[in-house]
Amino acid sequence: METERTNTITLSILEEATSYHRWIIEKMKPFLTGNILETGAGIGNLTGWLLRQGRVLATDVREDYLNVLREKYRDHPNLVGTLIWDVREGFPGTREASFQTIVCSNVLEHVEKDDLVLTHFYRLLPPGGRLILLVPALKVLYNHLDKGLGHYRRYGKRELLKKMTHRGFTIRYFTYFNLFGILGWYLNGTVLRRSLLPEDQVRVFNRMIPLLMKVEAIIPKWAGQSLIAVGEKS
């Protein structure tokens, strides 16, 4: 229950980090095609941005989160629906459902058997369909923040590449993301041993995003708080 509470508070804190979510979408946008299946949509922090790119079915394991999401976007023409789905299980919808893109942002690290989840994703996509993943990066950065959120792991670059290719995906894009986020994660979770990100820090970080985007666009992607990977089904 404590982990669920921490995740709920964190989603609420990040709800106002609109520049951060826009940055994520800017990275994903070139690979978003057709109907979009969003997994682990939560309270819809990323959903609103995805709805600008195409028709979206938003899924999550928690009905209370989806209730919030539906209230936010109930009148949006691109929200085709919401669905309870535990990604550890097979997709509960009909096989006729067609999604060209699956977006899985900060979800895979919450699942012990992540290989099985990737297999579910691969089977659900049509040939040429794409899986867009965002996961926490750098194993050495695993700390109290990760534990509080119920993360089983942070991902190494080679590890994630291996998991995706072994499931059958062809890698179309792979990069570290949010270099400067490493400092805040390390300071709060490792040095100060916090299990929640301070709300005031998130606000400051969000205001800095336009500058950070420009800096990261010109420096080598040698590390980052997260990894973004795009895999395509052959």
C-alpha positions as CSV (number, residue, x, y, z in Angstrom):
1,M,0.0,0.0,0.0
2,E,2.9,2.4,0.7
3,T,4.2,1.9,-2.8
4,E,0.8,2.6,-4.3
5,R,0.5,5.8,-2.2
6,T,4.0,6.9,-3.3
7,N,3.1,6.3,-7.0
8,T,-0.1,8.3,-6.6
9,I,1.6,11.2,-4.9
10,T,4.3,11.2,-7.5
11,L,1.8,11.2,-10.4
12,S,0.1,14.2,-8.7
13,I,3.4,16.1,-8.3
14,L,4.4,15.4,-12.0
15,E,0.9,16.4,-13.2
16,E,2.1,20.1,-13.4
17,A,5.4,19.2,-15.2
18,T,3.9,20.0,-18.5
19,S,7.1,21.1,-20.2
20,Y,8.7,17.8,-19.2
21,H,5.9,15.8,-20.7
22,R,6.0,17.9,-23.9
23,W,9.7,17.1,-24.1
24,I,9.0,13.4,-23.9
25,I,6.5,13.7,-26.7
26,E,8.8,15.7,-28.9
27,K,11.2,12.7,-28.7
28,M,8.5,10.2,-29.4
29,K,6.6,12.2,-32.1
30,P,8.6,11.0,-35.2
31,F,7.6,7.4,-34.3
32,L,3.9,7.9,-33.4
33,T,1.8,6.5,-36.2
34,G,-1.8,5.3,-36.5
35,N,-3.8,4.2,-33.5
36,I,-2.0,4.5,-30.2
37,L,-2.2,2.1,-27.2
38,E,-1.0,3.8,-24.1
39,T,0.0,1.4,-21.3
40,G,0.2,2.5,-17.7
41,A,-1.5,5.8,-18.5
42,G,-2.0,6.7,-14.9
43,I,-4.0,9.9,-14.4
44,G,-3.2,11.0,-17.9
45,N,-0.1,13.1,-17.5
46,L,1.2,12.0,-20.9
47,T,-2.2,11.2,-22.5
48,G,-3.1,14.7,-23.3
49,W,0.0,15.1,-25.4
50,L,-0.6,11.8,-27.1
51,L,-4.1,12.8,-28.0
52,R,-2.7,15.6,-30.1
53,Q,-0.9,13.0,-32.2
54,G,-3.6,10.5,-32.9
55,R,-6.4,8.3,-31.6
56,V,-5.6,6.8,-28.2
57,L,-6.8,3.9,-26.1
58,A,-5.5,4.6,-22.6
59,T,-5.0,1.6,-20.2
60,D,-3.9,1.2,-16.7
61,V,-4.1,-1.4,-13.9
62,R,-6.0,1.0,-11.6
63,E,-9.6,2.1,-12.2
64,D,-9.3,5.1,-9.9
65,Y,-6.5,6.5,-12.2
66,L,-8.6,5.9,-15.3
67,N,-11.5,7.7,-13.7
68,V,-9.3,10.8,-13.3
69,L,-8.1,10.4,-16.9
70,R,-11.6,10.1,-18.3
71,E,-12.7,13.2,-16.4
72,K,-9.9,15.2,-17.9
73,Y,-10.3,14.1,-21.5
74,R,-13.9,12.8,-21.8
75,D,-14.8,15.3,-24.5
76,H,-11.6,14.8,-26.6
77,P,-12.5,13.3,-30.0
78,N,-9.2,11.3,-30.1
79,L,-9.8,9.4,-26.9
80,V,-11.3,6.2,-28.1
81,G,-11.7,4.7,-24.7
82,T,-10.0,3.5,-21.5
83,L,-9.4,-0.1,-20.4
84,I,-8.2,-1.9,-17.3
85,W,-5.1,-3.9,-18.3
86,D,-2.4,-5.5,-16.2
87,V,0.4,-5.7,-18.8
88,R,1.6,-8.9,-17.1
89,E,-1.4,-10.6,-18.7
90,G,-2.5,-10.9,-22.2
91,F,-4.4,-8.0,-23.8
92,P,-8.1,-8.2,-22.6
93,G,-9.5,-6.6,-25.8
94,T,-10.4,-8.3,-29.0
95,R,-7.7,-9.5,-31.4
96,E,-9.4,-7.3,-34.1
97,A,-8.2,-4.3,-32.1
98,S,-5.5,-2.6,-34.3
99,F,-2.8,-0.4,-32.8
100,Q,0.1,0.7,-34.9
101,T,2.0,2.2,-31.9
102,I,2.3,1.1,-28.2
103,V,3.6,3.7,-25.8
104,C,5.0,2.4,-22.5
105,S,6.4,5.2,-20.4
106,N,7.8,4.5,-17.0
107,V,6.0,1.2,-16.7
108,L,8.3,-1.7,-17.5
109,E,10.5,-1.2,-14.4
110,H,7.5,-1.9,-12.2
111,V,7.2,-5.4,-13.6
112,E,9.3,-8.3,-12.4
113,K,9.0,-10.4,-15.6
114,D,9.5,-7.6,-18.1
115,D,10.5,-10.1,-20.8
116,L,6.9,-11.4,-20.7
117,V,5.5,-7.9,-21.1
118,L,7.6,-7.3,-24.1
119,T,6.3,-10.5,-25.6
120,H,2.7,-9.3,-25.1
121,F,3.5,-6.1,-26.8
122,Y,5.2,-7.8,-29.8
123,R,2.2,-10.1,-30.3
124,L,-0.3,-7.3,-30.1
125,L,1.4,-5.2,-32.8
126,P,0.9,-5.7,-36.6
127,P,4.0,-6.0,-38.9
128,G,5.6,-2.6,-39.0
129,G,4.0,-1.6,-35.7
130,R,6.2,0.2,-33.2
131,L,6.8,0.0,-29.4
132,I,8.0,3.2,-27.8
133,L,9.6,2.6,-24.4
134,L,10.7,5.1,-21.8
135,V,12.5,3.5,-18.8
136,P,14.8,4.6,-16.0
137,A,18.4,4.3,-17.0
138,L,21.7,3.6,-15.2
139,K,21.8,0.7,-12.7
140,V,24.2,2.6,-10.5
141,L,21.5,5.3,-9.9
142,Y,19.0,2.8,-8.3
143,N,18.2,4.3,-4.9
144,H,15.4,5.1,-2.4
145,L,13.3,6.9,-5.0
146,D,13.2,3.7,-7.1
147,K,12.4,1.5,-4.1
148,G,9.6,3.8,-3.0
149,L,8.1,3.7,-6.4
150,G,8.3,-0.1,-6.5
151,H,10.9,-0.3,-9.3
152,Y,12.5,-3.7,-9.8
153,R,15.3,-2.2,-11.7
154,R,16.9,0.6,-13.7
155,Y,18.1,-0.4,-17.2
156,G,21.5,-0.6,-18.7
157,K,21.7,0.2,-22.4
158,R,22.9,-3.2,-23.5
159,E,20.4,-4.9,-21.3
160,L,17.4,-3.1,-22.8
161,L,18.7,-3.6,-26.3
162,K,19.1,-7.3,-25.7
163,K,15.6,-7.7,-24.2
164,M,14.0,-6.0,-27.1
165,T,15.8,-7.8,-29.8
166,H,15.3,-11.2,-28.2
167,R,11.6,-10.5,-28.3
168,G,11.8,-9.9,-32.0
169,F,11.9,-6.1,-32.2
170,T,14.1,-4.3,-34.7
171,I,15.6,-1.2,-33.0
172,R,14.7,2.0,-34.9
173,Y,15.8,4.6,-32.3
174,F,17.7,4.4,-29.0
175,T,19.0,7.2,-26.9
176,Y,19.6,8.4,-23.4
177,F,17.3,11.1,-22.2
178,N,17.4,13.8,-19.5
179,L,21.0,14.0,-18.6
180,F,20.6,16.7,-16.0
181,G,17.9,14.7,-14.2
182,I,20.6,12.4,-13.0
183,L,21.8,15.0,-10.4
184,G,18.3,15.5,-8.8
185,W,17.6,11.8,-8.7
186,Y,21.0,11.1,-7.1
187,L,20.8,13.9,-4.6
188,N,17.3,13.1,-3.5
189,G,17.3,9.4,-3.6
190,T,20.9,8.4,-2.8
191,V,22.4,11.3,-0.7
192,L,19.2,12.4,1.1
193,R,17.5,9.0,0.9
194,R,14.1,10.4,0.0
195,S,11.3,8.3,-1.4
196,L,9.5,11.2,-3.0
197,L,10.7,14.0,-5.3
198,P,10.2,17.4,-3.7
199,E,7.4,19.3,-5.3
200,D,9.3,22.6,-5.4
201,Q,12.3,21.0,-7.2
202,V,10.0,19.5,-9.8
203,R,8.5,22.9,-10.5
204,V,12.0,24.5,-10.9
205,F,13.1,21.6,-13.1
206,N,10.0,22.0,-15.3
207,R,10.7,25.7,-15.8
208,M,14.3,24.8,-16.9
209,I,13.2,22.3,-19.6
210,P,13.3,24.7,-22.6
211,L,17.0,25.4,-21.7
212,L,17.8,21.8,-21.0
213,M,16.3,20.7,-24.4
214,K,18.6,23.1,-26.2
215,V,21.6,21.9,-24.3
216,E,20.9,18.2,-24.8
217,A,20.3,18.8,-28.5
218,I,24.0,19.7,-29.0
219,I,25.9,17.5,-26.5
220,P,26.7,13.8,-26.9
221,K,24.1,11.4,-25.4
222,W,26.6,9.5,-23.2
223,A,24.2,9.2,-20.2
224,G,20.7,10.1,-19.0
225,Q,18.2,9.6,-16.3
226,S,16.1,7.6,-18.8
227,L,16.4,5.6,-22.0
228,I,14.0,6.0,-24.9
229,A,13.8,3.0,-27.3
230,V,11.7,2.4,-30.4
231,G,11.3,-1.2,-31.6
232,E,9.6,-2.2,-34.7
233,K,7.9,-5.5,-35.4
234,S,9.1,-7.2,-38.6
